[in-house]
Amino acid sequence: MSILSWFKHVTEDSTGADLMDQPLTFGEGEEVFSGLNMRDALDAHMAWTNRLEGKITGENKEELDVVAVASDCECKLGRWIHGEAKQQFGNQPDLEELRRVHAEFHLKAGEILNNVTNGQGKDALANLKQLRHQSGTVQLSLVRLYSHAQH
């Protein structure tokens, strides 16, 4: 299913099905969008849920800085949103929505890391569930911007 077909399928699904249940695949020429490799950016955000789950379970021993994790401009997608995308798409509502949900994603990731640091495992697990949903929202927002830019 191409990215635009996926977008149409997800946005027409009135049941609100979890986006993570719908695999996002890229057709030829769809993976790179205005200088951003969308697969890499989205995979990196999906990986955050696994990294943070590992922090909760104690399996992930890497040192992570709460401030850096909570920042929405430290990752590839964030740098793109605040740089190339801002220049190219200006104040378009789709870009503003992507910026907002991406920032919320990173704030939640920072909150989870803070929960782990403070021994609040139950809170961290509850927040991890929210982060998974937010990851899908970031994915949908990026694809929405892509879709509207194609028209």
C-alpha positions as CSV (number, residue, x, y, z in Angstrom):
1,M,0.0,0.0,0.0
2,S,1.5,3.3,-1.0
3,I,1.8,6.1,1.5
4,L,-1.1,8.0,0.0
5,S,-3.3,4.9,0.0
6,W,-2.4,4.3,3.6
7,F,-3.3,7.8,4.5
8,K,-6.7,7.5,2.7
9,H,-7.3,4.2,4.5
10,V,-6.4,5.5,7.9
11,T,-8.3,8.8,7.6
12,E,-11.5,7.1,6.3
13,D,-11.5,4.5,9.1
14,S,-14.2,5.8,11.4
15,T,-13.4,3.3,14.1
16,G,-10.3,5.1,15.2
17,A,-8.2,2.0,14.8
18,D,-4.7,2.2,16.1
19,L,-2.3,3.5,13.5
20,M,0.3,1.1,14.5
21,D,-1.9,-1.7,13.2
22,Q,-1.7,-0.3,9.7
23,P,1.8,-0.7,8.2
24,L,3.1,2.4,6.5
25,T,4.9,1.5,3.3
26,F,6.4,3.7,0.7
27,G,6.0,3.5,-3.0
28,E,8.8,4.5,-5.4
29,G,9.7,8.1,-4.9
30,E,7.6,8.5,-1.7
31,E,10.2,7.9,0.9
32,V,12.0,11.3,0.6
33,F,9.9,14.3,1.2
34,S,11.4,17.8,0.8
35,G,14.9,16.6,2.0
36,L,13.6,14.4,4.8
37,N,13.9,10.6,4.6
38,M,10.5,9.9,6.2
39,R,11.2,6.2,6.8
40,D,14.3,7.0,8.9
41,A,12.5,9.8,10.8
42,L,9.4,7.6,11.6
43,D,11.5,4.6,12.5
44,A,13.5,6.7,14.9
45,H,10.4,7.8,16.7
46,M,9.1,4.2,16.8
47,A,12.4,3.2,18.3
48,W,11.9,5.6,21.2
49,T,9.1,3.6,22.5
50,N,11.4,0.5,22.6
51,R,14.3,2.4,24.1
52,L,12.1,3.8,26.8
53,E,10.4,0.5,27.5
54,G,13.9,-0.9,28.0
55,K,14.7,1.9,30.5
56,I,11.5,1.0,32.4
57,T,12.4,-2.7,32.5
58,G,16.0,-2.0,33.3
59,E,17.2,-3.7,30.1
60,N,18.4,-0.4,28.5
61,K,21.4,0.9,30.3
62,E,22.2,3.8,28.0
63,E,22.5,7.2,29.6
64,L,19.8,9.6,28.3
65,D,19.4,13.2,29.1
66,V,15.9,14.2,30.0
67,V,16.2,17.7,28.5
68,A,17.6,16.4,25.2
69,V,14.9,13.7,25.0
70,A,12.2,16.2,25.7
71,S,13.4,18.6,23.1
72,D,11.5,18.6,19.8
73,C,14.4,19.9,17.7
74,E,17.2,17.5,18.6
75,C,16.2,14.6,16.2
76,K,16.2,14.5,12.4
77,L,12.4,15.1,12.1
78,G,12.6,18.1,14.6
79,R,15.5,19.7,12.8
80,W,13.6,19.3,9.5
81,I,10.4,20.7,11.0
82,H,12.2,23.8,12.4
83,G,14.4,24.2,9.3
84,E,13.6,23.0,5.7
85,A,9.9,22.4,6.3
86,K,9.4,25.8,8.0
87,Q,11.1,27.4,5.0
88,Q,9.2,25.5,2.4
89,F,5.8,25.2,4.0
90,G,5.8,28.3,6.2
91,N,2.7,28.6,8.4
92,Q,0.6,25.9,6.8
93,P,-1.8,24.4,9.3
94,D,-0.5,20.9,8.5
95,L,3.0,21.9,9.4
96,E,1.9,23.6,12.6
97,E,0.0,20.4,13.5
98,L,3.0,18.3,12.9
99,R,5.2,20.6,14.9
100,R,2.7,20.5,17.8
101,V,2.2,16.7,17.9
102,H,6.0,16.1,17.5
103,A,6.7,18.5,20.4
104,E,4.1,16.7,22.5
105,F,5.7,13.3,21.6
106,H,9.1,14.5,22.9
107,L,7.6,16.0,26.0
108,K,6.0,12.7,26.8
109,A,9.2,10.8,26.1
110,G,11.0,13.2,28.5
111,E,8.3,12.6,31.1
112,I,8.7,8.9,30.8
113,L,12.5,9.2,31.3
114,N,11.9,11.4,34.3
115,N,9.5,8.8,35.7
116,V,12.1,6.1,35.4
117,T,14.8,8.3,37.0
118,N,12.5,9.0,39.9
119,G,11.5,5.3,40.4
120,Q,7.9,5.9,39.2
121,G,7.6,2.7,37.1
122,K,3.8,2.6,37.1
123,D,3.6,6.2,35.8
124,A,6.2,5.4,33.2
125,L,4.3,2.5,31.9
126,A,1.1,4.5,31.7
127,N,2.9,7.3,29.9
128,L,4.5,4.7,27.5
129,K,1.1,3.7,26.3
130,Q,0.3,7.4,25.6
131,L,3.7,7.7,23.8
132,R,2.8,4.8,21.5
133,H,-0.4,6.6,20.5
134,Q,1.4,9.9,20.0
135,S,4.0,8.2,17.8
136,G,1.1,7.2,15.5
137,T,-0.2,10.8,15.6
138,V,3.2,12.1,14.5
139,Q,3.2,9.5,11.7
140,L,-0.3,10.6,10.6
141,S,0.6,14.3,10.8
142,L,3.7,13.9,8.7
143,V,1.8,11.9,6.1
144,R,-1.0,14.5,6.0
145,L,1.6,17.2,5.3
146,Y,3.1,15.0,2.6
147,S,-0.4,14.3,1.1
148,H,-1.4,18.0,1.0
149,A,2.0,19.0,-0.5
150,Q,1.4,16.5,-3.4
151,H,-1.8,18.3,-4.5
